[in-house]
């Protein structure tokens, strides 16, 4: 009778101690953490609250069962069950902490670098969840008496084969991590990478889609973003356009000078230009004279539409002035 009384006392004490821990974390620690600017401590407390309460309760149950003087076989299995429950609840708590930290610090849909739900939030949550439960499964097998060393050796060989088979997938995954961390561009930015020049329309976990200036879609593996220089055209305050205008050498010097003045003042009639254009006679010849013409298109303007408007205006002005082109 005494053994049963002590067992019940320890078990009840475990429940009471668990409730006290829950009250302390809910009242005292939460109040103290609310005074700090960082929310990391709040996330950690929310994550470990339930596992800690369950752990204290299971400790009381363990001590209570020890008072009953059970046979070695029964005692062994009760200990294993309690250890397994402890592993599972603490794994749940760790997983909740990782999930809360990812949700808090990694941008989701609202500020995601990636399109829609293809942000890194679900990817990182799934990664940490898988890792935590794999470790928990290994610990459970160890508690049950399995040879973990042999199992890990087999998993190591399988993991190496899997890593070789998924090398490209992993490269693309880490490429997406590079885009997320370094932020070389965002959706809607115009970039130049390799031989491609266009606007980023979508970024996924494995690939990104770029719409070229010819309105064609190019699918780019994310691994290229980690290994290839990227020029973010959209990050510039404007786009610089440099042209060579060839005029006939039999134009008079006054006509060519008039043409240069027309080019320098073209921004007064064509919208979408920024600053004053630059025009200069770059070379002189009996048959051909070359004028270098530089102007800047604002970020908000239609790129090709502005170039088209400038070229048509140049043709119109030169025709009116009687300046002959080649």
Secondary structure as the mmCIF struct_conf table of DSSP 4:
data_model
#
loop_
_struct_conf.conf_type_id
_struct_conf.id
_struct_conf.beg_label_comp_id
_struct_conf.beg_label_asym_id
_struct_conf.beg_label_seq_id
_struct_conf.end_label_comp_id
_struct_conf.end_label_asym_id
_struct_conf.end_label_seq_id
HELX_RH_AL_P HELX_RH_AL_P1 UNK A 2 UNK A 24
HELX_RH_PI_P HELX_RH_PI_P1 UNK A 25 UNK A 29
HELX_RH_AL_P HELX_RH_AL_P2 UNK A 30 UNK A 33
TURN_TY1_P TURN_TY1_P1 UNK A 34 UNK A 35
BEND BEND1 UNK A 36 UNK A 37
BEND BEND2 UNK A 39 UNK A 39
HELX_RH_AL_P HELX_RH_AL_P3 UNK A 40 UNK A 66
TURN_TY1_P TURN_TY1_P2 UNK A 67 UNK A 68
HELX_RH_AL_P HELX_RH_AL_P4 UNK A 72 UNK A 105
BEND BEND3 UNK A 106 UNK A 106
TURN_TY1_P TURN_TY1_P3 UNK A 109 UNK A 111
BEND BEND4 UNK A 113 UNK A 115
TURN_TY1_P TURN_TY1_P4 UNK A 116 UNK A 117
BEND BEND5 UNK A 119 UNK A 119
HELX_RH_AL_P HELX_RH_AL_P5 UNK A 120 UNK A 143
TURN_TY1_P TURN_TY1_P5 UNK A 144 UNK A 145
HELX_RH_AL_P HELX_RH_AL_P6 UNK A 148 UNK A 165
TURN_TY1_P TURN_TY1_P6 UNK A 166 UNK A 166
HELX_RH_AL_P HELX_RH_AL_P7 UNK A 167 UNK A 182
TURN_TY1_P TURN_TY1_P7 UNK A 187 UNK A 188
STRN STRN1 UNK A 190 UNK A 193
TURN_TY1_P TURN_TY1_P8 UNK A 194 UNK A 195
STRN STRN2 UNK A 196 UNK A 203
BEND BEND6 UNK A 205 UNK A 206
STRN STRN3 UNK A 207 UNK A 212
TURN_TY1_P TURN_TY1_P9 UNK A 213 UNK A 214
BEND BEND7 UNK A 215 UNK A 215
STRN STRN4 UNK A 217 UNK A 221
TURN_TY1_P TURN_TY1_P10 UNK A 222 UNK A 222
HELX_RH_AL_P HELX_RH_AL_P8 UNK A 223 UNK A 227
BEND BEND8 UNK A 228 UNK A 228
STRN STRN5 UNK A 230 UNK A 232
HELX_RH_3T_P HELX_RH_3T_P1 UNK A 233 UNK A 235
BEND BEND9 UNK A 236 UNK A 237
STRN STRN6 UNK A 238 UNK A 248
TURN_TY1_P TURN_TY1_P11 UNK A 249 UNK A 250
BEND BEND10 UNK A 251 UNK A 251
HELX_RH_AL_P HELX_RH_AL_P9 UNK A 253 UNK A 264
TURN_TY1_P TURN_TY1_P12 UNK A 265 UNK A 265
HELX_RH_3T_P HELX_RH_3T_P2 UNK A 266 UNK A 268
TURN_TY1_P TURN_TY1_P13 UNK A 269 UNK A 269
BEND BEND11 UNK A 270 UNK A 270
TURN_TY1_P TURN_TY1_P14 UNK A 271 UNK A 272
STRN STRN7 UNK A 273 UNK A 273
BEND BEND12 UNK A 275 UNK A 275
STRN STRN8 UNK A 278 UNK A 283
BEND BEND13 UNK A 286 UNK A 287
STRN STRN9 UNK A 288 UNK A 298
TURN_TY1_P TURN_TY1_P15 UNK A 299 UNK A 300
BEND BEND14 UNK A 301 UNK A 301
HELX_RH_AL_P HELX_RH_AL_P10 UNK A 303 UNK A 321
TURN_TY1_P TURN_TY1_P16 UNK A 322 UNK A 322
HELX_LH_PP_P HELX_LH_PP_P1 UNK A 323 UNK A 324
STRN STRN10 UNK A 325 UNK A 325
#
